[in-house]
C-alpha cells in the first residue's frame, strides 16, 4: 500500500502545482500590483488580452491627467458606455483638474460617474477580472489604483414559467440564468431586511459568481458556517451550473439519493428560506440549490400550499405510494411469477401463465429488456427536438410494446407493469429524486430474481438503513421520521392547515423556532351575530 500512497501524494502535488500555474495563466500573468507608470500598466493589460478581437483600449484624459480606458465590446453596452462614461470624460478633460491621490480620484468619480456601479482595484488581477465581467477599466497615470465602471450588457432569457415544476394553481414565474434577476424574484417575495445575500466567485477560468441567500437570525449559524467553508474549499477551473456546485459541497456519501434539493420556482425558494434553510444562486443557472435537505422535501410541491389541505394530503400520500411502486413493482412481478406462485390468486396465476406460454425468456430477462427499452425511449424523447421528441417517445413506446407482445417476446401483463412503473416514476415533484428509483429498481430486480421476496425485503432493509445513515449538512436525512420528532409531523405525510403550522422544523435547530405564534383559524359567526332575521 506504500507505493499506492506515494503515487497519490505525487499526483496531488502535481495537480496543485498545475492548478496554481493555471490560475495565473487564466488572468494573463501574475497578480502583481498596478504600477504608477501608465505605459507599463497598458502593456500588461494588452499582453493579457492579446489576440482578443473584442478587446478595446483607448487613450483618454481624466482631468489634466493622461489615462486609458479598456473594455470588451462583446460584454459592454455601447450606448451606456458612451452616455455614462465617454461623455463625462470628455467634459472633465476641459476642466483644469489634477488627480494626485486616491481621495481626489474618488471625488472625481462621485462628480462624473455617480449612479454607475464601480470598484477600485490595486492589482492587475482584480482589474482584468472586472473587465472580463463587463466593466470598463479606467487607469490614470501616476495612480496605483484603477477604477472599474459597470457598463455590462449581457442578454438573458426573460422570466418564463418553469419547465420542470409546473403547477395548476400558483405563480407562473421561474428563475432565469441571470443571478440578479433571481435575487430580485426572491426579494420581491420576502421584503424583509433580515434577508441577506452573500456573494463569492468560483472557478479560476469561468469566474462564476454565486450568491448565498438566508434569513438572518433564523438560519442555524452552524449550518451557514459549514456552507461557507465548503464553498471556499472548491478548487476548480470551471463552474457552469448549480449542479457543479452541488457535487462539490454535498456530503461525502456514496449514495444515489440527492442530498441537496434544487428548484426553478422562486416561491419554493422563498418558502424554504423562511423555514430556516439556505439557498445558493449560481449565475448562468435557472436552478437554485436548497439546503439542508431531508427525504420528505422531495415529496412536497409548492402547489400543496395553494389548495385545500385535504386534497394536498391525499396527493402527498399518492407520491409516497408512487415511489414505492416505481421502486418495487417490477421486482414484485419477478418474485411472484418465478418463486411465490402461492401468493397469487389462482385465476390471475392461470392468466399470467397463459400469457407467458409462448415467451422464450425467463421473467427477469423479459423485464430487463423492457426496462432498458423504456430508458432508451425516455432518453431519446428528452434529447430529440422538442417538436417531435414527445411524439416519438409516446408512439415508440406504443409501437414497440404492441409489436413485442404480438411477436411473443413479452407478455401483456409485463407491459402493464412497465407502464405503471414509468408513470409512478414521474410523480415526484423534484426530477433529481426520480434517478434514485430508476437506478435502485435494477438492484431490486436482480435480488428478486435470485432470492424472491426475501431479496426485496433485504434490499428495503439495507435501503432504509442507508437512508438513516445519510446527513445533509449535519441534518439527518430521514428527519423527522428518524430521529422521530412528533412536532414536525404536521407537514410530512399529511399537510395540516397553514394556520396550524406555527413552528419551524425542529431538526433545523433554527435561531427562531416560532414562525407564526398568533395564526389562528377563523371561527364562523353565530346565528345571532350573523344578522339572521
Secondary structure by P-SEA (a helix, b strand, c coil): caaaaaaaaaaaaaaaaaaaaaaaaaaccccccccccaaaaaaaaaaaacccccbbbbbbbcccccbbbbbbcccccaaaaaaccaaaaaaaaacccccccaaaaaaaaaaccccccccccccaaaaaaaaaabbbbbbbccccbbbbbcbbbbbbbcccccccccccccccbbbcccaaaaaaaaaaacccccbbbbbbcccccccbbbbbbbbcccccaaaaaaaaaaaaaccccccccaaaaaaacccccccccccccccccaaaaaaaaaacbbbbbbccccbbbbccccccccccccccccccaaaaaaaaaaaaaaaaaaccaaaaaaaaaccccccccaaaaaaaaaaaccccccaaaaaaaaaaaaaaaaaaaaacccccaaaaaaaaaaaaaaaaaaaccccaaaaaaaaaaaaaaacccccccaaaaaaaaaaaaaaaaccaaaaaaaaaaaaaaaaaacccccccccccccccccccccccccccccccccccccccccccccccccbbbbbcccccccccc
